[in-house]
Amino acid sequence: MINNKTNPVEWSSLMYELEDAKEHLENMIDQMNKDGAIEEDSEFRIRMGHVFAHLNRGWNIRNRVGEYDESERELFSMFPKDLEPCG
């Protein structure tokens, strides 16, 4: 797994994905609490998909050293095959 000492650039990318997911999720929760309802299904789907894309990239790049291209980024955005939902 990458770390901030030996892989500072990759670590920064991982932290970006997790922080951005957190920010988008917090904003969505705040908006839902303010509105007292779930927004339109299509908007909710887009927002959730965006959060999942960040989380998926975080998981999928956790061992990645070096740059990756746009096609790999798309693959990294998909739900991981090596992670089982739990809880």
N, C-alpha and C positions, 0 to 999 in steps of 0.2 A: 504494500500500500504506500502511496506517496506520503510525504510529510513536508512540513514547512522549511525544514533545514536543508535537505538534499534536493528537493524539488520545489523551489519557491514559486516558479511560474505556474506549474501545474496545480500547486496548492492554492494559489490565487484564483485560478479558474474554478476549482472545486468550491471554494468559499463563495465566489460570485454566484454560482448556481444555487447554493443553499440559501444564501442571504436574499437573493431575488425571489426564490420560492416563498420564503418567509414573509417578505414584504408584500407580495401579491396576495398571499393567503390572509394576512392581517388586514389589508385593505378590503378584501372581499367580506371578511367577517364583520368589520366595522360598518360597511355599507348595509349588510343584511340586518345587523342589530339596529341601525338607524331606521331602515325601512320597515322593519318588523316582518319581513317576508323574504322568500327566495325570489330573486329576480326572474325575468323571463327565462324559460328553459334553455333557449339557444345561447343566451348571454352567460348563464351559469355554466353551461357545457364548455364554452370557450374559455372562461376563466379557470375552471378546474383543469381543463386540458393544458393550459399554460403552466399552471402550478406543477402538474404531473411531469410536463416536459423538463422543467428545471430539476425536479427531484430525480427523474430518470437519468438525466445527463450527469448529475452528481454521482449517482451510483455507478453508472457505466464508465466514468472517467477516473474513478478512485484509484485505479492502478495504471492509468495511462501516463506514459512519459513521452514528451514531445508533442509537436503540433498535430492537429488533425484537420481534414478538409471538410467542406460543406456536406458531402455525401455521408461521411462518418458522423458528422454532427446530427444529421437526420436519424441515423441508426441509433446513436446514443440517446436520442430523445424518446425512443420507444421503450415500453415497459420492459424491464430486464427479464431475461429468461432464467437467470440464476438467483432470483429473489422470489420467495413465496410470501404472499400477503398473510399477515397474522394479526390476531387481536380482534 
